Amino acid sequence: MRTNRSILCFVVTGILGSVLIAEENKDSQSAKPAAPPLAIVGGDVYTVSHGVIPRGTVLIQEGKIAAVGADVAIPENALRIDASGKSVTPGFVAISASNVGIRTGTGARGRTGEPAPPQGVTGRVVDAINPYDRNILFCLASGITTACVEVSGGGAGRFGRDALDPEELDETNVCPCCGMTYLPLEPITAPNPTERTPRRHAVLRMTFGELERMLVKESPFYHLPAGAIAGAFNKHQWRETIKRAREQVRDRNETEDEGGFGGFGFGGGFGRRVPEEVVQLVEKKIPLRTDAASVEQIRTALSLAKELGYSVILEGVHEAWLIPEELKEAQAQVILTPRSRRRPQLGKEDSTGSSIETAGILERSGVPFAVATLGNSVNLDGIPGRDLTSLMLEAAFAVRGACSDDTALAAITIHPARMLGLDKRIGTIEVGKDADLVILTGPPLDYRSHVDKALVGGKVYYDRLRENIYPDLPNRPRSAAQTKR
Amino acid sequence: MRLLALSCLLALPALATSQQIVVIHNAVVETLGPAGRLENATVVIRDGKIAAVGKDLPVPEFAEVIDAQGGTLMPGIVDPYFQVAITPATADSGERTTVVRGRTFPFGGFGGRPASGFTRIADNFYPYDPGLKPLPRVGICRANVVSSGVGQAAMIRCTPDQPETMLVQPDGPIFATVTNSTESLDPIRSRLGRSARPSGGSGTGSASSSATVNDPWKDVMEGKKPLIIEANTAAAVVHVVRMLQDHPNVRLVLFVAGDAVPENLPLLKERKVCVVLRPRFDFLPASRDRFSAPRMLHENGVEVLFSLTARPPRPPAATPPTQQQQQQQEEEQQTVPGVERDFPLFPVAMQVKAGLPRQTALEALTKKPAALLGWEKTHGSIEPGKVADLLLFTSDPLDPASRLRLTLIDGRITHAH
């Protein structure tokens, strides 16, 4: 009976605690200058940039890392988190995520765990954020503090056009007498291809319950499906688009030189204006992200990138192990899922298909790669270890491919952070960076390690003792409903 | 005996319209005012207003006397969020097409923003709607009528037997339905922005409406009228509060499901939001544990209002209904959606059982919504000078065994059972 009561107390504090804690933190935020520093002491600090500091200290001030090392003077007023026997790593960065923190419609709040059908966000991303999405907590519980979330799927943008393209109607003439359609008498010209619709992404921090801090940036790259730049016609169209983008940039620069408004007026020459992302692409502010599985697809993407002058991120590179030098030479970045498979061609088993060794080969060739999971969403119903929550284990599979532990950890921290253009803010434990940290119960790539605490911007958003995410602790209520029974 | 008294009563109104006096005696009066609860008290009603409340009052001459037989008298229910089915897109917001030489050209409309039309309820209210008939039967005396989308509510008194005088306040508060999407947030944002401008106030989207003369959004900005927002997820609440950060004078009222409450509790407290709930139990987020949202809000100092009614079913299709459908429709017309017609206050009683103070529960049905709608001086409690909207129950109104015997609206018996 006594134990029962204490358990009940625990549950109640768990439920109300989050509210209370949120309040406390709000108080501490409003009194920002007086916010006490936070020191994580006694843990093995995996800095990613400067190796591992055994029994080191990370000092956090105002949401940023103020000091890292084995010998850090801790201010007297500092709060302490004891991480003895645990490890401290940068927060993991999920480069491919969906259905996290952005949900539209009613009901789909992750309560049942069923993956809601990915719905495109039609309006602004910031208006569609759901800070109470439980998938955020699942991400935190698996060490993810930043996720690049797919906002809308985009179309393949193949040449030709969609069957329902309304412009099609314009080429059909209607007889004014009988109302029937007839074909134009002029020779039929090549159809004007529709603009490729890229897949849109937004980078979200996993600050559960706090909308204001969630959205970091939108459109970190221009993401096209592989088909969009495959084939002669698509390549031609892509070249034209880039050309127009360059003209647009040139015109804008000229107007700016004349003291006019940038990007205004008739810039961009003839034809439609290209999307802002493409302009940023040719200005090398963001990279192009595209799928390239086979050697041929990789070579196509690389040669186009070289020819048109933009940087490139290749995803799903199953055959990258055959041409690592070419990737290195093109300074391409790569997104890899070590466990995903591509069947080799019959009779060419040694020179086609995927290889588990890809991670190791890429590392030795000096090609930076990020690790992505097999599934992008949080799905706790199906086969375990395939969804977003298995990011850390997926990195461990890179080690299975003869890659070093350090690189494998970098593949879920600094490398994806760099791809998102956030390497100055997150991805390593260095002074001045955001205090997005994970405290793990063991070494980072050990399958038995659990996330003990996850911090975003110096604030604890996930505490293993507080949340009932994983039934990993013995003698602990698995859910509030069970204790009541 | 009682029947006789009643039949006399019903026959009388024609006789004394100028100086009608009704006396209800031998009643337990839940005044919900400073007088509190009065046992064995008398209420004198003169000309549709309460003239006196107290014990051992002299009965005036020519008064109709109703013996309450120890039953309980409480103020009439004011429903702050009575939804009716009105298609939100009015004629001037829809997309139209024209055919020129066999080609179709679309023009007008708000392409891709379906709910951006502004619905003025007063222009669309249909007092002969059979769906309004059972309102007095469940004790609802006044209602703030809203629909989905964005628009201006209208306040009615629930006298379906006198449909011409039902619409008492055509310029009600502004209402809106919101979720976490730009499409639903922008119609409110843009109008708030427009009203904030000094030259604002010209046009509220519906040019045909006479309300454009005095812009209701301006009243909302200045806090003269409340802004009632139905937020359909917990996240939507965050977005609404965030949207109104720059408009501190706006009196925000949220109509939400109870499960949107726990996560947003600090936010609701900080903004001093008034919350309209249906009296029901909800699940705590990410669990199957039940809780009472009204109680949680009350204990945290957030004002709670009850709306007993639910969203009405879709209007019947244009095709002629089958016999079975017709029967079903007729049954529906005898009930208010969401309210059990024979024990309308039972869900409120369950909230009291779950720990919500009884007084708070009764006020959440009457006094609080009346105050929200600007009727604090005339409605919501049984005090001299106030309008005689009264419910006479055979015993405690929250007792399941109790029966709603009489509903008086403006001192007139609108329902007797």
Interface residues (C-beta under 8 A of the other chain):
Chain A: I15 V19 A22 E23 K26 R103 T104 G105 T106 R109 G110 R111 V121 T122 G123 R124 D127 A128 I129 N130 P131 Y132 D133 R134 L169 V174 C175 P176 G179 G209 L211 E212 S479 A480 A481 K484
Chain B: R101 G102 R103 T104 G112 T179 N180 S181 T182 E183 L185 D186 N232 T233 A234 A235 V238 H239 R242 P262 E263 L265 P266 L284 P285 A286 S287 R288 D289
